[in-house]
């Protein structure tokens, strides 16, 4: 993936894919059985009502499996990624890693796409550590628009993760030209295929120990 330059800062790169689920433990077990690699506990998101587990995808990217945290009280508002409405796991969105997120937001707005205002977030790791970052709200813009994420000085979560190499990405949308315009405004390029189709779909294929496994956004997805 390549991105903008100049005032946009260094090129944006794929940071992670978000696989949301109504039952984190069950989905982690299913992913482990299918890939032969068990996702690593990531941590909790205080106040958001969620926690996650992670698998590396290679190239400094990772798969985030995120779901409700039963040890937290219900959050004040809906959980991100539409988790409260899910009936099964879905690959819901993707994030790109940037530096200087405020400048990135301003540049995208100047090009006609508003990714939303960056907010600060953090999570506690299983060993008691704390990761902190800034991101734009997931879901701003069209269904295939990524959100921006700036880790600042925080070590990247992909370090040391077990890896299931990412071998393919596919996006489907009724209006591919509109999707490409949003991606261009953000200074990113989808590192896969984009094709026209009646329904919005997002699909990732990884190489597990038993063969290839597909994560998707449709009904019945892993």
Buried (B, 14 or more C-beta within 10 A) or exposed (E): BEBBEEEBBEBBBBBBBBBBBBBBEEBBEBBBEBBBBBBBBBBBBBEBBBBBBBBBBBBBBBBBBBBBBEEBEEBEEEBBBBBBEBEBBBBBBBBBBBBBBEEBBEBBEEBEBEBBEBEEBBBBEEEEEEBEBBBBBBBBBBBBBBBBBBBEEBEBBBEEBBBBEBEBBBBBBEEBEEBBBBBBBBBBBBBBEBEEEEEBBBBBBBBBEEEBBBBBBEEEBB
